[in-house]
Amino acid sequence: MEPALLPFIILALLLHLRPAESPDPACRNACGSLTVKYPFGTGYGCGSPRFHPYVTCVHGQDDDTLVLTTHTGSYPVTSISYTTSSLIISPSDMSTCTSMKPSPNLGLDWSGPFELGSSTFVLLHCKSPNTSLTIKDLSICDHGSSNLCASMYACPAILALGLPLFSPTDTCCVYSPANFDSKGELDLQAWECDGYAPVLTLGDYPTDPARWEYGVELKYTQGAFDSNHMDTKCPTCENSGGVCGYDSPSLAFVCVCGGGYNTSTDCHPYNEVQGIIWSSASFPSRMDRWSNLGYSGLVLFAAACSMNQSVRRFFFHVGINS
C-alpha cells in the first residue's frame, strides 16, 4: 500500500473511536414539506434540547407532520420563517369562514421558548356582550375592528356555532393585540366564547373572510446553546450537509451526518471518507460502534503488512501494532 493512503487509514480509526451516546440516527433536515433547521429538530437528539419537548416530527401513514405540543394540545406547524424567528400553527379546532367549530382553550407553556406573535383573534358566539370581556378589568375587544365580526358573521359556517347569518356582532370580539392570561392560555371558557378565528392577514380582501389567511403566529427565541457556541457551529454543520443536534446526557453540540454518524464540528471529514472505507451506504448504529473497532483494527493490520519498512516502523513507534 502506498504511504499516501496512510492519512485515510488513520482517519478510519479515528472515526470509530467515539462510542459515546449519539442522537437519534433518524435526524433529518425536513419533515413533510417543511425544511427543519436549528433550533428545531425531527426527534430526540435533533435540533436544540430546549425545543425538542415542544416541536417534533410525527410520522403519519401518508405524510410526516411537524407538530407543536403544549399543555392544551398538539398543533400542526404549517410554516417556519428562520429569518424572522417565527412559525405558524393551524389548530385543528380553530374556525375559518368556511369551517367553524367549538374550540377548547389555546395555550403555550410558560417554560417553553415560544410567545404569541401578531395574530388577531376573532372570538365567536360569546355568551356575554363584548363590552364585558375583560382581563384585569380592562376590555380585550377592539371595537374599532367590529367590521371583522360582521364579515365573519356573514359566513354560512356560522350556523355550526348555533348563530343565524348576520347575527348582531355584540357576541363577537376582535381581540387584538392578543395575549395569553396567567395560565398561558386564550381562555375561551372563562369568556364563554364558543370558538375563535385566528386571522394572520386580510390580504387584498378585507371584506371577504373566505380569502383571509388564518393561523396562529408564534415567535421563538434561541440561545439554548450559547455556552457551546451553537450559533457559530450550526451554520457550518448545516452547510456541510449535516443536521444540528445534541449529545446525551451532556447536551453538547453534535453535527449529525449521513447514517446517524455524528461529529463535534461538521460533516466534511465524513463526506471525504464516505465510500472509501465502507462499501455500504450506511454507517453502523451507535450500539455497534464498539464492534466496529475490530474492523478498523483489521484494516490497520492489513495495511501494516503491505506497507514498506519505513511506514511499518512508524506504526511500531506510535504503538499501533504492539
N, C-alpha and C positions, 0 to 999 in steps of 0.2 A: 504494500500500500504506500502511496506517495505521502511524504511528510505534510504536503499541503492540506491533506484531509484531517490532520490532527485536530484543528480547532473544532471541526464538526463533531468529532468523536467526543471531545471534552464537553461540548455543548449538550450532546445527547445524555451524558451522565448528569450534568447539572440540571437539566430539565426535569429529572426524576428525583432529585434529592430534596423534594419538598412534600413529604407525605402529610401535610397539615390538612385540617378540615377545610374544605373548599365550598364555594357557593353551589347552589343547585345548577347542575350542568345544563338545565333547560333555560338558563338566562338567555333572553332574546332581545333584539332591538325593535321588535314590532309585536303588537297584539291586535289581531284583526286588521283593520285598515289604519290603525294609529301607529305612528312612529314613537317608540318608547326610549327615552334618553334620561340620563340623570337629571333630577333626583328620583325619577320613577323607575320601577323595575317590574318584571313579569312574575316574580316569585321570591321566595326566601333567599337571601344572599345576593339579590339583584337590586341595583339602584342604591338608595340610602335606607338604612335601617329605621330612620325616623319616618319614612314614608311607607315602608312595606306593610305595616299593620292596616293601613288605610287604603292603599291602592295596590291592586294585583290583577293578574290576567286570569280570567275564568274561562276554562275550556268548555265550549259547547258542542253540541252534536253537529251543527252546521258551520259555526264560526266561533272564534275567540272574542271575548269582550273584556275591555279594561273596566274595572269596577271600583268605585269608591264606597267604602263601608264605614258607617258611623253608628252611633248608638241608636239612631232612629231608622236605620235600614241600609240597603245597598242600592247604589245608583250607577247606571251606565255612564261612562265618560264618553262624550261624543266628539270632543276636540281638545287639543292642548296647544297653547302658544308658549313656546320656550323663550321667546323674546320679551313677552310681557309678564311672564311667570303667572299664567292663569290657565284655567281649564273650564270646560262647560260640562255640566251633568244634566241628564234628562231623566228625572224620576218617572217611573212608570205610572205613578198615580197623580201626576200634575195634569192640569187642564190646558187645553188649547181651544181655538174657535171650533175645530172640527171634532174634538173629543173632550168631554167634561166628565169628571167623576169625583166622588168624595175622596178626600185626602187626609191622611194622618199628618202629624207634625213632621216638619223637616228640620234637621239639626246637624250640627257639627260638634265634634269633641273638642273641648277647650284645650286639651293637651296636644291636639294634633297641629300640623303645620299649615292649616287652611283657615281662611276667613272669607266672609261673604264679600263678593265683588259688587258691581254696579247694577245688578239686576233690579228690575221693578216687579213687585208682586201685586197682582190684581186679586184681591181676596173676594171670593164669590159666595153669594147667598148667606150672608152673615145674619144671625137672628136678631141682633141689636142694630140700631141705626149706626151709621159710620161715625157719627159725632161722639159716640160713647166708646169707641175702640181706642184704648189708651195704653201707654206704658209709663208708669210713674206719673200718672195724672196728665200726661201730655198726649194729645191726639196723634195717632200714627198715620192718619189719612191725608193725602194731598188733594184737597178739594179743587185745586186748580186743574187737576187732570181727570176730572169726572167724565170727560169725553171718552176716556178709555173704557170706563164702566159701561157707558151707553153703547159703545161698539161691541163689547163682549156680550151684553145682554140682547144684542140683535142676532147672535149666533144661534141657529136652531139647536145646537148641542146643549144649550142652557136648560132645555127640557129635562135632561138627565139628572139635573140637580133639583128638580121639583119646582122650577120657576117657569112662568109663561114668557113668551117672547116679549121684548121691550118692557120688562118689569121696571118699576121705579128703581133708580140707582142708589137709593139710600141704604140698601143692603149690600152694597159693593164698596170696597175700599181700595184705593190705589196707594199702596204702601211703598213710598219712595221719598228719600233714600231709605232702604230697608236695613234692618239689623236684627240680630237674634237676642233673645232675652237672657236672663241669668243662667238658664239651663242650656244655653246654646241652641235654642230652637225658635223656629217660626211657629208660635203656639196657636194653631188654629182652634184647638179645643177650648182654650181659655177665652178666645174671642168669639167662639161659637160660629165659626165660618165653615162651610161645607167643603170648599175647595180653593185652590189657588192657581193662577196662571202666571208663571214667571216669564216676563217679556224682556228679551235681550235688546231688540231694536224694532222700531216700526218701519224701518227701511223707507221706501218711496211710497208707502201706502198707509199713511197714518189713520185713515178711516176704514181700512179693510183688515180686520184682525185675522182673516184667513191667510194673509200674506205676511203677517208679523213673524219674527224669529223668536222662538220660545226656548227656554233653558235657564239654568241657574249658573251664573258665573262665580267662580271661586278664585281667590288669589292665594298663592302659596309663597313661603319663604324658604330659603335654603340655609346653608351654614352648618348642617349637622356634622360635617367632616372638616371644619376649618382647621382644626389642630393637625389633621393628617394631610393637609394640602390637597383636599379633594378637588377643589375648583381648578387647580393647575394640572392635576394628573388626569382628570376625566377627559378633557378635550383631546389630549394625546392618545389616550386609550381608545376613545371612540373613532378618532381619525385613522387608527391602525386597524379598524375593523372589530374592535373589542366592545364589550359591554361593561360599564362600571358596576362594581359590586363591592361586597364586604366579606371579610373572613369571619368565621365563628370559632371561639367565642370572643376573640379580641376586637372584632368590629373594625379591623384595619382594612384599608383600601386594597382591593384587588382588581385587576383587569381580567375579565373573563373572556377567553379566546375560544376558537372553534373546538367543539368536542368537550367543552367544560373545563379545559385546561386554564389555569389562572397564573398571572404574574403580578409582581408588585409595581410594574411600570406600564408596559404596553405590549401589543401582540407582535411587534416586528420580529423579535427573535424566533417566536413560534412560527411566523409566516415563512421565515427563511429556511428553517429546518424541516418544515412540514413536507412530506413527500420524499425526503432524502433518507431519513432514518426509518420511517414507518411506511409500509406498503398499504396499510389500511387507511381509510379516510377519517376514522375517528380515533381519538386518544382514549386511554383507559379511564375508567371511573376512579374517583378518589379512594374507593375501597380497595382497588387493585394497585394503587400507587407503589406500595412496598414490594409487591411481587414483581413489578417491572424493574426493580433494581437488579434482579438476577439477569434479566435480559440485557441491561446495559453492561453488566459485568462480562457477559459472553461477547458482546460487541468489542469491548476493550481487549479481552483476551485474544480474540481472533486477530484484531488489528495488531497487537503487540507481536504476535507470532510471525506476521508477514512484513513487519517494518524492518528497515535497515538497523544496523547495530547501534547507531548513534541515537535514534529515536527510542529504541528499547532501553538504552541507558537512562534516558530522560524519565521514562516511566518508573524505572527502578529507583531513581533518585528521589522522586516525589512519593514513593511508597505505594504506587497504584498496584504493581504486580507482586507485592510482597505477600 
